[in-house]
Amino acid sequence: MLASLLLPALLAVMLPTQAEPKTLRIGTGDWAPYVDQGRSDGGALARLISAVFAESGYRVEYFFHPWDRNVLMLQQGQLHAIMPYSCSPSRLNYGVCSDPLVRGEVVLFHRRDKAFDWRHVEDLLRYRIGTTLGYSYGPAFDEALQAGSLQVELSGKEETSFRLLELGRIDLHPQDRAVGYAMLRRLFPDGGSHITHHPRFLNKEPLRLLFRKDDPAAAELLHQFNAGLRRFAGRGDLQSLQQALNSGNADDWLPSAPSQAARE
């Protein structure tokens, strides 16, 4: 009787246990098709990041906040990372950037019935421009913004500028091209929007994960993430995700599973 009671306890000590995955807190914002709060999986970039960290034994939870609040929470150590952000010079004061996830393309949206052309940021000085709190639009635009050269109407939400643009209360709204058209489809589902974009890029820059600067634990997470991201890039995932974003099919994109040889 004693032996039968001891055997399960002995086996429990001897047999390996399956460790629970460690949980990471990543801050983001509702920015479809990259990140989508309405989806249980968080959207295309969330699926990618979750898959990359899962191969290193981590589970990811996403927290949706305004972009500037994400930055504050990262600086305070309440988040392990934030995404998706461009690696602008000002962000290097508090963050360390991962390798590129995908390429973002910021363009200027305007009404179809108003002729608009531009070549340099100086050409934008006479226009009323809607911007979003916490955004970076590229070095040249950000520099003009900080210098107070531009006529800007700042909003806390991206959709506010599109509504103002549709009403003709502003002239331009800089936005990522894929995000802009996803937002217009949501705001004007009947296809009645009068908004289009100028083909010239305001900025073309990779989107990344940002980790906390001068934090050894964050540096280790960054190292693991970049190593995992390279494996996914080698399997063609980053290229297929970029193609899905460009074609409007990001909601259907799924990361690949590692091969049996890679798992072993």
VOLUM-548732 format. One record per residue: residue number from 1; z, y, x of N, C-alpha, C, CB in turn; residue in three letters. Coordinates in steps of 0.1 Angstrom, whole numbers, plus 5000, padded with zeros to 4 digits. Glycine has a CB too. Layout:
 num  n_Z  n_Y  n_X ca_Z ca_Y ca_X  c_Z  c_Y  c_X cb_Z cb_Y cb_X residuo
 NUM    Z    Y    X    Z    Y    X    Z    Y    X    Z    Y    X     Ala
...
end
This chain:
 num  n_Z  n_Y  n_X ca_Z ca_Y ca_X  c_Z  c_Y  c_X cb_Z cb_Y cb_X residuo
   1 5000 4988 5008 5000 5000 5000 5000 5013 5009 5012 5000 4991     Met
   2 5009 5012 5019 5009 5024 5028 4996 5026 5035 5021 5022 5038     Leu
   3 4990 5015 5039 4977 5016 5046 4966 5022 5037 4972 5002 5051     Ala
   4 4966 5018 5025 4956 5023 5015 4958 5038 5013 4957 5016 5002     Ser
   5 4970 5043 5014 4973 5057 5012 4969 5065 5024 4987 5060 5009     Leu
   6 4972 5059 5036 4969 5066 5049 4954 5067 5052 4976 5059 5060     Leu
   7 4946 5057 5047 4932 5057 5051 4924 5069 5046 4926 5044 5045     Leu
   8 4925 5074 5034 4918 5086 5030 4922 5098 5038 4920 5089 5015     Pro
   9 4935 5099 5041 4940 5110 5049 4934 5110 5063 4955 5111 5050     Ala
  10 4934 5098 5069 4928 5096 5082 4913 5099 5083 4931 5082 5087     Leu
  11 4906 5094 5073 4892 5097 5072 4889 5112 5071 4885 5090 5061     Leu
  12 4898 5119 5063 4896 5133 5061 4897 5141 5074 4906 5139 5051     Ala
  13 4906 5136 5083 4908 5142 5096 4896 5139 5106 4921 5138 5103     Val
  14 4891 5126 5105 4881 5121 5114 4867 5126 5111 4882 5107 5115     Met
  15 4864 5127 5098 4850 5130 5094 4848 5145 5095 4848 5125 5080     Leu
  16 4836 5149 5100 4833 5164 5101 4833 5170 5087 4820 5166 5108     Pro
  17 4837 5182 5086 4837 5190 5073 4825 5200 5074 4850 5197 5071     Thr
  18 4820 5202 5062 4809 5212 5061 4815 5226 5060 4800 5209 5049     Gln
  19 4813 5235 5070 4819 5248 5070 4812 5257 5060 4818 5254 5084     Ala
  20 4821 5265 5053 4815 5274 5044 4808 5285 5051 4827 5280 5035     Glu
  21 4796 5290 5046 4789 5300 5053 4797 5313 5053 4775 5302 5047     Pro
  22 4797 5321 5064 4803 5334 5065 4795 5344 5056 4805 5339 5079     Lys
  23 4802 5353 5050 4795 5362 5041 4794 5376 5048 4803 5364 5028     Thr
  24 4782 5381 5047 4778 5394 5052 4776 5404 5041 4766 5394 5062     Leu
  25 4780 5416 5042 4778 5427 5032 4767 5436 5037 4792 5435 5030     Arg
  26 4757 5437 5030 4745 5446 5034 4743 5456 5023 4733 5437 5036     Ile
  27 4743 5469 5027 4740 5479 5017 4726 5483 5016 4748 5492 5021     Gly
  28 4721 5485 5004 4707 5489 5002 4706 5498 4990 4699 5476 5000     Thr
  29 4694 5500 4985 4692 5508 4973 4681 5502 4965 4688 5523 4977     Gly
  30 4680 5506 4953 4669 5500 4944 4656 5507 4948 4673 5503 4929     Asp
  31 4648 5499 4955 4635 5504 4961 4624 5494 4960 4638 5508 4976     Trp
  32 4621 5490 4947 4611 5480 4945 4597 5486 4950 4610 5477 4930     Ala
  33 4589 5477 4956 4590 5462 4956 4598 5456 4968 4577 5456 4955     Pro
  34 4603 5465 4977 4610 5460 4988 4624 5454 4984 4613 5471 4998     Tyr
  35 4631 5462 4976 4644 5457 4972 4645 5461 4957 4656 5464 4980     Val
  36 4650 5451 4949 4650 5453 4934 4663 5448 4928 4638 5445 4928     Asp
  37 4671 5458 4924 4684 5455 4918 4683 5446 4906 4691 5467 4915     Gln
  38 4672 5447 4899 4670 5439 4886 4667 5425 4888 4659 5445 4879     Gly
  39 4665 5420 4901 4662 5406 4904 4675 5400 4910 4650 5405 4914     Arg
  40 4677 5387 4906 4689 5380 4911 4689 5378 4926 4691 5367 4903     Ser
  41 4676 5377 4931 4675 5375 4946 4674 5388 4954 4663 5366 4948     Asp
  42 4674 5399 4947 4674 5412 4954 4660 5417 4958 4682 5411 4966     Gly
  43 4650 5410 4956 4636 5414 4959 4631 5408 4972 4637 5429 4961     Gly
  44 4619 5412 4976 4612 5406 4987 4620 5407 5001 4598 5412 4989     Ala
  45 4624 5419 5005 4631 5420 5017 4644 5413 5017 4633 5435 5021     Leu
  46 4651 5414 5006 4664 5407 5005 4662 5392 5007 4671 5410 4991     Ala
  47 4651 5386 5001 4648 5372 5003 4646 5369 5017 4636 5368 4994     Arg
  48 4638 5377 5024 4636 5375 5038 4649 5376 5046 4626 5386 5044     Leu
  49 4657 5386 5045 4669 5388 5053 4679 5376 5050 4675 5401 5050     Ile
  50 4680 5373 5037 4689 5362 5034 4685 5349 5040 4690 5360 5018     Ser
  51 4672 5346 5041 4667 5334 5047 4669 5334 5062 4652 5332 5044     Ala
  52 4667 5346 5068 4669 5347 5083 4684 5344 5086 4665 5361 5088     Val
  53 4693 5350 5079 4707 5348 5082 4712 5334 5078 4715 5359 5075     Phe
  54 4706 5328 5068 4710 5315 5064 4708 5305 5075 4702 5311 5051     Ala
  55 4697 5307 5083 4695 5297 5094 4705 5299 5105 4681 5300 5099     Glu
  56 4713 5310 5105 4724 5312 5114 4737 5309 5108 4723 5326 5120     Ser
  57 4737 5304 5096 4750 5300 5089 4757 5312 5082 4759 5295 5100     Gly
  58 4749 5322 5078 4755 5333 5070 4750 5333 5056 4753 5346 5077     Tyr
  59 4758 5338 5047 4755 5341 5033 4755 5356 5032 4764 5334 5023     Arg
  60 4745 5362 5025 4744 5377 5024 4747 5381 5009 4731 5382 5028     Val
  61 4756 5391 5008 4758 5398 4995 4752 5412 4997 4773 5398 4991     Glu
  62 4744 5417 4986 4738 5430 4987 4745 5439 4977 4723 5429 4983     Tyr
  63 4748 5451 4982 4755 5462 4975 4745 5474 4974 4768 5466 4982     Phe
  64 4742 5478 4961 4733 5488 4959 4740 5502 4957 4725 5485 4946     Phe
  65 4737 5511 4966 4743 5524 4966 4732 5535 4968 4755 5525 4976     His
  66 4736 5548 4966 4727 5558 4971 4725 5557 4986 4732 5572 4967     Pro
  67 4714 5561 4992 4711 5559 5006 4721 5566 5015 4697 5564 5009     Trp
  68 4726 5578 5012 4735 5585 5021 4749 5578 5020 4736 5599 5017     Asp
  69 4752 5572 5009 4765 5565 5008 4765 5552 5016 4769 5561 4993     Arg
  70 4753 5545 5016 4752 5533 5025 4755 5537 5040 4738 5527 5024     Asn
  71 4750 5548 5044 4752 5553 5058 4767 5555 5060 4744 5566 5061     Val
  72 4774 5562 5051 4788 5565 5053 4796 5552 5053 4793 5573 5041     Leu
  73 4793 5542 5044 4800 5530 5044 4798 5521 5057 4796 5521 5032     Met
  74 4786 5522 5062 4783 5515 5075 4791 5522 5086 4768 5516 5079     Leu
  75 4792 5535 5087 4800 5542 5097 4815 5538 5096 4798 5557 5096     Gln
  76 4819 5536 5084 4833 5533 5081 4837 5518 5083 4837 5538 5067     Gln
  77 4826 5510 5086 4829 5496 5088 4830 5488 5075 4841 5494 5096     Gly
  78 4826 5494 5063 4827 5487 5050 4815 5478 5048 4828 5496 5039     Gln
  79 4804 5480 5056 4792 5471 5055 4789 5466 5069 4780 5479 5049     Leu
  80 4783 5454 5069 4778 5449 5082 4765 5455 5086 4777 5433 5081     His
  81 4757 5458 5076 4743 5464 5079 4738 5471 5067 4733 5453 5084     Ala
  82 4728 5479 5068 4721 5486 5057 4706 5484 5059 4725 5501 5056     Ile
  83 4699 5484 5048 4684 5483 5048 4678 5487 5035 4681 5468 5051     Met
  84 4665 5490 5035 4656 5491 5047 4655 5505 5051 4641 5485 5043     Pro
  85 4656 5508 5064 4656 5521 5069 4646 5522 5081 4670 5526 5074     Tyr
  86 4640 5534 5082 4632 5536 5094 4642 5540 5106 4622 5548 5092     Ser
  87 4638 5538 5118 4646 5540 5129 4644 5555 5135 4643 5530 5141     Cys
  88 4648 5564 5126 4646 5578 5130 4657 5583 5140 4647 5588 5118     Ser
  89 4654 5593 5148 4663 5597 5159 4677 5600 5154 4658 5610 5166     Pro
  90 4678 5606 5142 4692 5610 5137 4700 5597 5134 4690 5618 5124     Ser
  91 4693 5586 5130 4700 5574 5126 4705 5567 5139 4691 5565 5118     Arg
  92 4700 5570 5150 4704 5564 5162 4718 5569 5167 4694 5565 5173     Leu
  93 4723 5580 5160 4736 5585 5163 4747 5576 5158 4737 5599 5157     Asn
  94 4744 5568 5148 4754 5559 5143 4750 5545 5141 4759 5565 5129     Tyr
  95 4737 5542 5143 4732 5529 5140 4724 5523 5152 4724 5529 5128     Gly
  96 4722 5510 5151 4713 5503 5160 4703 5495 5152 4722 5493 5170     Val
  97 4690 5496 5155 4680 5491 5147 4676 5477 5151 4668 5501 5148     Cys
  98 4673 5469 5141 4667 5456 5143 4653 5457 5147 4669 5447 5130     Ser
  99 4647 5446 5150 4632 5445 5151 4626 5448 5138 4628 5431 5157     Asp
 100 4613 5452 5138 4607 5455 5125 4606 5444 5115 4593 5460 5128     Pro
 101 4608 5447 5102 4607 5438 5091 4592 5438 5086 4617 5440 5080     Leu
 102 4589 5450 5081 4575 5452 5076 4572 5467 5079 4574 5449 5060     Val
 103 4560 5471 5077 4555 5485 5079 4555 5493 5066 4541 5485 5086     Arg
 104 4562 5504 5067 4562 5513 5055 4552 5524 5057 4576 5519 5053     Gly
 105 4545 5528 5047 4535 5539 5048 4538 5550 5038 4520 5533 5045     Glu
 106 4543 5561 5043 4547 5572 5035 4535 5581 5033 4558 5580 5041     Val
 107 4532 5584 5020 4520 5592 5016 4525 5604 5007 4509 5584 5009     Val
 108 4517 5613 5004 4520 5624 4995 4514 5622 4982 4515 5638 5001     Leu
 109 4522 5620 4972 4517 5619 4958 4515 5632 4952 4527 5610 4950     Phe
 110 4505 5634 4943 4502 5646 4937 4495 5643 4923 4493 5655 4946     His
 111 4493 5653 4915 4486 5651 4902 4471 5651 4905 4490 5663 4892     Arg
 112 4465 5642 4897 4450 5641 4898 4443 5653 4895 4446 5629 4889     Arg
 113 4448 5661 4886 4441 5673 4881 4443 5685 4890 4445 5676 4867     Asp
 114 4450 5684 4901 4452 5695 4910 4446 5691 4924 4467 5699 4911     Lys
 115 4436 5699 4928 4430 5696 4941 4440 5698 4952 4418 5705 4943     Ala
 116 4440 5688 4961 4450 5688 4972 4444 5682 4984 4463 5682 4968     Phe
 117 4445 5688 4996 4441 5682 5008 4450 5688 5019 4426 5686 5012     Asp
 118 4452 5681 5030 4461 5685 5041 4458 5677 5053 4476 5684 5037     Trp
 119 4461 5683 5065 4459 5677 5078 4472 5677 5086 4448 5683 5085     Arg
 120 4479 5689 5085 4491 5691 5093 4503 5695 5084 4489 5701 5104     His
 121 4515 5693 5088 4527 5696 5080 4526 5711 5077 4540 5693 5087     Val
 122 4521 5719 5086 4520 5734 5083 4512 5737 5070 4514 5741 5095     Glu
 123 4503 5728 5067 4495 5729 5055 4503 5728 5042 4483 5719 5055     Asp
 124 4515 5723 5043 4523 5720 5031 4533 5731 5027 4531 5707 5033     Leu
 125 4533 5742 5035 4543 5752 5034 4542 5759 5020 4542 5762 5044     Leu
 126 4531 5760 5014 4529 5767 5001 4531 5758 4989 4515 5773 5001     Arg
 127 4534 5746 4991 4536 5737 4980 4551 5734 4977 4529 5723 4983     Tyr
 128 4554 5732 4964 4567 5728 4960 4568 5712 4961 4570 5732 4945     Arg
 129 4578 5708 4969 4578 5694 4973 4592 5688 4968 4577 5692 4988     Ile
 130 4591 5677 4961 4603 5669 4957 4607 5659 4967 4600 5663 4943     Gly
 131 4619 5659 4972 4624 5650 4982 4637 5643 4976 4627 5657 4995     Thr
 132 4641 5632 4983 4652 5624 4978 4663 5625 4989 4648 5610 4975     Thr
 133 4675 5627 4985 4687 5627 4993 4688 5614 5002 4700 5630 4985     Leu
 134 4690 5616 5015 4692 5605 5024 4679 5599 5029 4699 5594 5017     Gly
 135 4667 5605 5026 4654 5600 5031 4650 5606 5044 4644 5602 5020     Tyr
 136 4642 5598 5051 4635 5604 5063 4620 5602 5060 4639 5597 5076     Ser
 137 4612 5612 5062 4598 5611 5059 4589 5612 5071 4594 5623 5050     Tyr
 138 4595 5610 5083 4587 5611 5095 4591 5623 5104 4572 5611 5092     Gly
 139 4590 5622 5117 4595 5633 5126 4590 5647 5122 4591 5630 5140     Pro
 140 4577 5649 5120 4571 5662 5118 4577 5668 5105 4556 5661 5117     Ala
 141 4577 5660 5094 4582 5665 5081 4596 5668 5082 4579 5655 5070     Phe
 142 4604 5659 5088 4619 5661 5089 4622 5673 5097 4625 5648 5095     Asp
 143 4614 5676 5107 4617 5688 5115 4614 5700 5107 4608 5687 5128     Glu
 144 4603 5701 5100 4601 5712 5091 4611 5714 5080 4587 5711 5085     Ala
 145 4616 5702 5075 4626 5703 5065 4639 5709 5070 4629 5688 5060     Leu
 146 4643 5704 5082 4656 5709 5088 4654 5724 5092 4659 5701 5101     Gln
 147 4642 5728 5095 4640 5742 5099 4640 5751 5087 4627 5744 5107     Ala
 148 4639 5746 5075 4639 5754 5063 4625 5759 5060 4649 5765 5063     Gly
 149 4615 5753 5066 4601 5759 5064 4595 5754 5051 4593 5754 5075     Ser
 150 4600 5744 5045 4593 5738 5033 4600 5742 5020 4593 5723 5034     Leu
 151 4593 5743 5009 4599 5746 4996 4602 5732 4990 4588 5754 4987     Gln
 152 4615 5729 4990 4619 5716 4986 4629 5716 4974 4627 5709 4998     Val
 153 4627 5707 4965 4636 5704 4954 4642 5690 4957 4629 5705 4940     Glu
 154 4655 5690 4960 4662 5678 4964 4668 5671 4952 4672 5681 4975     Leu
 155 4666 5658 4951 4671 5650 4940 4679 5638 4946 4660 5645 4931     Ser
 156 4688 5632 4938 4695 5621 4942 4688 5608 4939 4708 5621 4935     Gly
 157 4678 5608 4930 4670 5596 4927 4655 5598 4929 4673 5592 4912     Lys
 158 4649 5588 4934 4634 5589 4936 4626 5592 4924 4629 5576 4943     Glu
 159 4630 5586 4912 4622 5587 4900 4623 5602 4895 4628 5578 4890     Glu
 160 4633 5609 4899 4634 5623 4894 4622 5631 4899 4647 5630 4899     Thr
 161 4618 5629 4911 4606 5637 4917 4593 5633 4910 4605 5635 4932     Ser
 162 4592 5620 4907 4580 5616 4900 4579 5622 4886 4579 5601 4899     Phe
 163 4590 5623 4879 4590 5629 4866 4587 5644 4866 4604 5627 4859     Arg
 164 4593 5651 4877 4589 5665 4878 4575 5667 4882 4598 5671 4889     Leu
 165 4569 5658 4890 4555 5658 4894 4546 5656 4882 4552 5648 4905     Leu
 166 4550 5647 4873 4542 5644 4861 4542 5656 4852 4548 5632 4854     Glu
 167 4553 5664 4852 4554 5675 4843 4548 5688 4850 4569 5678 4840     Leu
 168 4544 5687 4862 4538 5698 4869 4549 5708 4875 4529 5705 4860     Gly
 169 4561 5704 4875 4572 5713 4880 4573 5713 4895 4585 5710 4874     Arg
 170 4567 5703 4902 4566 5703 4916 4551 5699 4919 4576 5693 4923     Ile
 171 4547 5701 4931 4533 5699 4935 4531 5685 4942 4528 5710 4943     Asp
 172 4541 5681 4950 4540 5670 4959 4553 5662 4959 4536 5674 4973     Leu
 173 4552 5649 4962 4563 5640 4964 4560 5630 4975 4568 5633 4951     His
 174 4566 5631 4986 4564 5621 4997 4572 5608 4993 4569 5626 5011     Pro
 175 4565 5597 4994 4571 5584 4991 4563 5573 4997 4571 5582 4975     Gln
 176 4570 5562 5000 4563 5550 5005 4553 5546 4994 4573 5538 5007     Asp
 177 4541 5542 4999 4530 5540 4990 4533 5528 4980 4517 5537 4997     Arg
 178 4538 5517 4985 4540 5505 4977 4552 5508 4967 4544 5493 4986     Ala
 179 4562 5516 4972 4573 5519 4963 4568 5529 4952 4585 5525 4971     Val
 180 4560 5539 4956 4555 5549 4947 4548 5543 4935 4547 5559 4954     Gly
 181 4539 5534 4938 4531 5528 4927 4539 5518 4918 4518 5521 4932     Tyr
 182 4549 5511 4925 4558 5503 4917 4566 5511 4907 4567 5494 4926     Ala
 183 4570 5523 4912 4578 5531 4904 4570 5538 4893 4585 5542 4912     Met
 184 4558 5541 4896 4549 5547 4885 4546 5537 4874 4536 5552 4891     Leu
 185 4544 5524 4878 4542 5514 4868 4554 5512 4859 4539 5500 4875     Arg
 186 4566 5514 4865 4578 5513 4857 4580 5525 4848 4590 5511 4866     Arg
 187 4578 5537 4853 4580 5549 4846 4570 5551 4835 4580 5561 4855     Leu
 188 4557 5547 4838 4546 5549 4828 4539 5536 4826 4536 5560 4834     Phe
 189 4545 5527 4819 4540 5513 4817 4526 5513 4810 4549 5505 4810     Pro
 190 4523 5523 4803 4510 5523 4795 4499 5528 4804 4511 5532 4783     Asp
 191 4501 5531 4817 4491 5535 4826 4487 5550 4824 4479 5526 4825     Gly
 192 4495 5557 4817 4491 5571 4814 4495 5582 4824 4497 5575 4801     Gly
 193 4500 5577 4836 4504 5587 4846 4492 5595 4851 4511 5580 4857     Ser
 194 4494 5608 4855 4484 5616 4860 4485 5617 4875 4484 5630 4854     His
 195 4492 5608 4881 4496 5609 4896 4488 5600 4904 4511 5606 4897     Ile
 196 4484 5604 4916 4477 5596 4926 4483 5600 4940 4462 5598 4925     Thr
 197 4477 5595 4950 4482 5598 4964 4470 5603 4973 4490 5587 4970     His
 198 4474 5611 4982 4464 5615 4993 4463 5604 5003 4468 5628 4999     His
 199 4451 5600 5007 4449 5589 5016 4455 5591 5030 4435 5585 5018     Pro
 200 4458 5603 5034 4463 5605 5048 4478 5602 5048 4461 5620 5052     Arg
 201 4482 5594 5058 4496 5591 5059 4505 5603 5064 4498 5579 5069     Phe
 202 4516 5605 5058 4526 5614 5063 4533 5608 5074 4535 5619 5052     Leu
 203 4536 5595 5073 4543 5587 5083 4540 5572 5081 4558 5590 5083     Asn
 204 4539 5565 5092 4536 5551 5091 4546 5544 5101 4521 5547 5095     Lys
 205 4555 5537 5096 4567 5533 5105 4573 5520 5100 4577 5544 5105     Glu
 206 4577 5512 5109 4584 5500 5105 4597 5502 5098 4586 5491 5117     Pro
 207 4600 5494 5088 4613 5494 5081 4622 5483 5088 4612 5491 5066     Leu
 208 4635 5486 5089 4644 5477 5097 4657 5476 5090 4646 5483 5111     Arg
 209 4665 5467 5096 4679 5466 5093 4687 5474 5103 4684 5451 5093     Leu
 210 4697 5482 5098 4705 5490 5107 4719 5484 5108 4706 5505 5102     Leu
 211 4724 5483 5120 4738 5478 5123 4746 5489 5129 4738 5466 5132     Phe
 212 4759 5487 5128 4768 5498 5133 4768 5499 5148 4782 5495 5128     Arg
 213 4767 5511 5153 4766 5514 5167 4780 5512 5174 4761 5528 5170     Lys
 214 4780 5508 5186 4792 5506 5194 4802 5497 5188 4799 5520 5196     Asp
 215 4797 5486 5182 4805 5476 5175 4801 5462 5181 4804 5476 5160     Asp
 216 4809 5455 5189 4805 5443 5195 4801 5432 5185 4817 5437 5203     Pro
 217 4809 5431 5173 4805 5421 5163 4792 5424 5157 4816 5421 5152     Ala
 218 4789 5437 5155 4776 5441 5150 4765 5438 5160 4775 5456 5146     Ala
 219 4767 5440 5173 4758 5437 5183 4754 5422 5183 4763 5441 5197     Ala
 220 4764 5413 5180 4762 5399 5180 4753 5395 5168 4775 5391 5180     Glu
 221 4757 5402 5156 4749 5399 5144 4734 5404 5146 4755 5406 5132     Leu
 222 4732 5415 5153 4719 5420 5155 4711 5410 5164 4720 5434 5162     Leu
 223 4718 5405 5174 4711 5395 5183 4707 5383 5175 4721 5391 5195     His
 224 4716 5378 5167 4713 5366 5159 4701 5369 5149 4725 5361 5152     Gln
 225 4702 5380 5143 4692 5384 5133 4678 5385 5140 4695 5397 5126     Phe
 226 4677 5392 5151 4664 5394 5158 4659 5380 5162 4666 5403 5170     Asn
 227 4667 5372 5167 4662 5358 5171 4657 5351 5159 4674 5350 5178     Ala
 228 4664 5351 5148 4659 5344 5136 4646 5351 5131 4670 5344 5126     Gly
 229 4646 5364 5131 4634 5371 5126 4621 5367 5135 4636 5386 5127     Leu
 230 4623 5365 5147 4612 5361 5156 4607 5347 5152 4616 5361 5171     Arg
 231 4616 5338 5148 4612 5325 5143 4604 5326 5130 4624 5316 5140     Arg
 232 4608 5335 5121 4600 5337 5109 4587 5343 5111 4608 5345 5099     Phe
 233 4587 5352 5121 4574 5359 5125 4564 5348 5130 4576 5370 5135     Ala
 234 4570 5339 5138 4561 5328 5144 4556 5319 5133 4569 5320 5154     Gly
 235 4563 5318 5122 4558 5309 5111 4548 5317 5102 4569 5304 5103     Arg
 236 4546 5330 5105 4537 5338 5097 4543 5345 5085 4526 5329 5092     Gly
 237 4556 5345 5084 4562 5350 5072 4561 5366 5071 4577 5347 5072     Asp
 238 4562 5372 5082 4562 5387 5082 4548 5392 5079 4566 5393 5096     Leu
 239 4538 5385 5084 4524 5389 5081 4521 5386 5066 4514 5381 5089     Gln
 240 4525 5375 5061 4523 5372 5047 4530 5381 5037 4526 5357 5043     Ser
 241 4542 5386 5041 4550 5395 5033 4543 5409 5033 4564 5396 5039     Leu
 242 4538 5413 5045 4531 5426 5045 4519 5426 5036 4527 5429 5060     Gln
 243 4511 5415 5037 4500 5414 5028 4503 5414 5013 4492 5401 5032     Gln
 244 4514 5407 5010 4519 5407 4996 4523 5421 4991 4531 5397 4994     Ala
 245 4529 5429 5000 4533 5442 4997 4521 5451 4995 4542 5448 5008     Leu
 246 4511 5450 5004 4499 5458 5003 4491 5455 4991 4491 5456 5016     Asn
 247 4491 5443 4986 4483 5439 4975 4490 5440 4961 4478 5425 4977     Ser
 248 4504 5443 4962 4511 5444 4949 4517 5431 4944 4503 5450 4939     Gly
 249 4517 5421 4953 4522 5407 4949 4535 5403 4955 4511 5397 4953     Asn
 250 4543 5413 4959 4555 5411 4967 4566 5403 4958 4562 5424 4971     Ala
 251 4565 5404 4945 4575 5397 4936 4573 5382 4937 4574 5402 4922     Asp
 252 4561 5378 4941 4558 5363 4941 4560 5357 4955 4544 5361 4937     Asp
 253 4563 5366 4965 4564 5361 4979 4577 5354 4981 4562 5373 4989     Trp
 254 4576 5343 4989 4588 5335 4993 4587 5332 5008 4589 5322 4984     Leu
 255 4599 5332 5015 4599 5329 5029 4596 5314 5030 4612 5333 5036     Pro
 256 4591 5310 5042 4588 5296 5044 4601 5289 5048 4577 5293 5054     Ser
 257 4601 5276 5047 4613 5268 5052 4610 5263 5066 4616 5255 5042     Ala
 258 4620 5262 5075 4618 5257 5088 4613 5243 5088 4630 5259 5097     Pro
 259 4606 5239 5098 4601 5225 5100 4613 5216 5103 4590 5224 5111     Ser
 260 4611 5203 5101 4621 5194 5104 4625 5194 5119 4617 5179 5101     Gln
 261 4615 5196 5128 4617 5197 5142 4626 5209 5146 4604 5197 5150     Ala
 262 4623 5220 5139 4631 5232 5142 4645 5231 5137 4625 5245 5135     Ala
 263 4647 5224 5126 4661 5222 5121 4669 5213 5130 4661 5216 5107     Arg
 264 4662 5203 5137 4669 5194 5146 4671 5200 5160 4662 5181 5146     Glu
end
